[in-house]
């Protein structure tokens, strides 16, 4: 099952990275400005002991509030990063 989730995991984190880039900041700074820890979005923390670490819905909500994006826009960005279109 983990193999099936790999592209979902990568696309979600790529979308978060893109939100940071669009705002001219690092993922670390995005985490701080969204009320998180400075290391929460570090690539080294996205997989731990071979298990995917997923951002919580609360974390996503805070990122979207900071970036003034809707969930639909975030979903579209995830699809874009996954190479999918509707």
N, C-alpha and C positions, 0 to 999 in steps of 0.2 A: 504493500500500500504506500509506503514512503516514496517509492519511485514515482508513483502516480501523482503525489503531492508536490514533487520537486518543482515543476514549472509554476504551480500556484504560489508556492513559497517565494520563489525567485521573482515572480512578477509583482507580488505585493511589496517586497523590499525595494525592487527597482522603481516602483511608483513612489514610494516614500523618498527615495534618493532623488527622483525627478522633481518632486515638490520642493525639496531643499534647493536643488540647482536652479529652479525657476525663481526662487526667492533670493538667489545669490548668496546662499549660506551652505555650510556643511551639514551633513546629517546629524552630527553631534550638536551643532548650534540649533537645528530644528528641534531636536529632542529637548534641549534646555528651554527654548522659547515656547514649547508646547507643555511645559511643566514637568518634564522628565529629567532623568539623570543624564549627565553629559556623555556617558558611555553606552546608554541604552540602545542606540541605533548603530553601534560599531559593527562592521561586518564580521568581526571575530566572535561576536556574541549571537549571531543569527543562527548558528548551528552549534549545539553543545552535546558532546559525547555521542555524536552521530544522529541526534534528534533535532528536528527543526524547532526553532524558537519563533513563535508567531507574535506579532504585535496584538495587544488586547483591543477590544472594541473601544474601551475608554481612551487608549492611546491614539487610535485612529481618529476618534471624535475630536480629540484635542488638536491633532495635526490639521484636520480639516477646518476646525474653527480658526486656527492661526492663519492658515492659507486662504481662508474664505472660499473653500470648495465644498460642493455638495457631495453626497454619497454617490450620486449618479456620475459626477465628474471623476470621482476617485475610481469608481468601477470601470469607467471608460479608459482611464489611464492604466489600470491594471490590465485590461484587455489589450491595449496598445503594447504594453511591455511584454505581454505573453504572445504577441503576434497574432492576436485574434481580432476579428471584426464581426459585427452583427449583420 
